[in-house]
Amino acid sequence: MRTCSLFLVFFVLGAGTARPQTAEMLKAIQQRLERLERRNAELLDEVRQLRGELNGLKPPSARLDEVEEDLQLQAGRLAEQEQVKVESAQKVPVRLTGMLLFNAFRNTAHGGAADNPTTAQINAGPVNAGGTLRQSVVGLEFHGPEAILGGKFRGSFMLDLFSGGGAALNSQVRLRTASIEGQWGTRGFMVGQEKPIFAPREPNSLAQVGVSPLTAAGNLWRWRPQVRFEQRFSLGSGLDFRGRIGVSQTSEEVARIPVQFASTLEQKRPALEGHFQIGRRFDDTRRLEIAPGFHFSTTHVAGAAVPSSAFSLDWFVNPHRKLEFTGTLFTGQNLAKLGSGGVSQGFTILTPRPGEIQVIPVRTRGGWAQVTYLATSRLSFNVYGGQDDPNNRDLLPNGTAKNLAYAGNVFYRLAHNVVAGAEVSRVRTQFLSGQHPANTHFDLSLAYLF
């Protein structure tokens, strides 16, 4: 086209030598040439654009190959899920959860035969050291569709291998906690086996999982069957309230009792418990929680009804996103049934005169506290301690006057579900007879969470 235009120009110019042309004719020709040049440029741009689009298009066969590859990948994923899924008979969602936990430990001479003793033994003995998987935990969590009146139900149960003694081949499956819970808006109802309603908190530890950390040193933790009701509501300005009240079953058989009176003890009794928490949220990372609680029950032994009561105060506060304070204080009487109070000394049976029996509750007080520092998303440190201090006037001459324990540990996440830990703890037990032995416990742990 450009060649034709030049030929036309030469022809016109040649003709112009033959006869004169006017200036208007030359101007018209020049304008026509400019229009032709612009049109040529536009056509060239269109050609380049079409070539680019053609190059970007793949042949149908290549597109089909990609579709087949995607289908194969999805089929593989479905097959994998089919192998690992947990299916319930009622077609409700079920989630497998738990922790595979290995502990390597060493005690000093007053530790006795326990892997991680909660009290120090009066007499020194051989040093106990070894490794165990007994504190591993496994369980299921499940929840169903919407129930009556718009409520929802969920449940769970957790097992471990802590029972059966310390022998590696003698571990037995034990029920830790289990619950069936229904929620209707701000109200809830639960039946199951959990920590005491009035003492829900505990320290952070991978060294003590089979029993709660600071057992017999201020932590009232024993899991017990219970029925409880919960109410939650907002108080405005970042304030909220959560109240729990219910009936639980006590475990009376853990108390120290003379052999001649053992058959008179009613081993299971009902208890009334409550816990009332007020929380204040300052921002997305800072929060304060404080809660009073109570426990009331009665122990029947040796023909007597021994009152049991406890009043507690627990808290959680993180003034900074990397710093947390938590703990529990309590005072009461006849609390051995809760796993710690009075260092398993709930009541004392006296015989002031032949044929006369007097049963008195052991008054006690104690608690625990913990400081946590979250150094990074992977690294955290905990320091905690507690004590149980019964009233010496309520004890027999061979009783335990006080039990004090404290510990420090560090956790590091090797992966999002793999945690390595190290802990050093020390427990000192004071007896009325004057001895005050101590045991130091060293623990290295590796936990795989699933």
ABEGO torsion letter per residue (X at the ends): XAAAAAAAAAAAAAAAAABBBBAAAAAAAAAAAAAAAAAAAAAAAAAAAAAAAAAABBBAAAAAAAAAAAAAAAAAAAAAAAAABBBBAAGBBBBBBEBBBBBBBBBBAAAEABABBABBBABBBBBBBEBBAAABBBBBBBBBBBBBGGBBBBBBBBBBAABGEABAAABBBBBABBBBBBBBEABBBBBEBBBBAABABBBBBAABAABBBGBGAGBBABBBBBBBBBBBBBAEGGBBBBBBBBBBBBBAAABBBBAAAAAABBABBBBBBBBBBBBBBABAABBBBBBBBBBBBBBBBGGBBBBBBBBBBBBBBBABAABBBBEBBBBEBGAAAAGABGGGBABBBBBABBGBBBBBBBBBBEEBBBBBBBABAABBBBBBBBBBBBBAAABBAABBABBBBBBBBBBBBABAABBBBBBBBBBBBBBAAGBBBBBBBBBBBBBBBX
